[in-house]
């Protein structure tokens, strides 16, 4: 899949940003990544609300091989092939994927805030420095002309 094909594919969904990622592209809307276009296919973001829809279509989650195992990424599922010919339904699935990605982003935020608050609470307050002014030493003036 190339960039122009993806832009055409998502035309009915609306404007998308397509960036190089891994061996393909990351696809985002409104600053949220919701799809991956890789050599293995097109994968949409999924969660508990949308996974049953993918399962009903016989789709599988994204998988890749490492040197020792197969890793399954349950948050991205392969788009059913029939949707490549139905731009209206593909747009509906893309909206559902974007919503799943946005829900996932909301779940992540509180953890980051809690960690920041916890780190701030455990930090010792820095000792205050008192501003002092050095006094000139006897015999040494501020200007070369002074004794």
Secondary structure, DSSP 4 states (H G I P E B T S, - for coil): --HHHHHHHTTTT---EEEEETTEEEEEETTEEEEEEETTEEEEE--TTTHHHHHHTT--EEEEE-SS-EEEEEEEEEPPGGGGG-HHHHHHHHHHHHHHHHHHHHHHHHHHHHHHHHHHHHSPPPPPPPP--PPPPTT--SSTT--
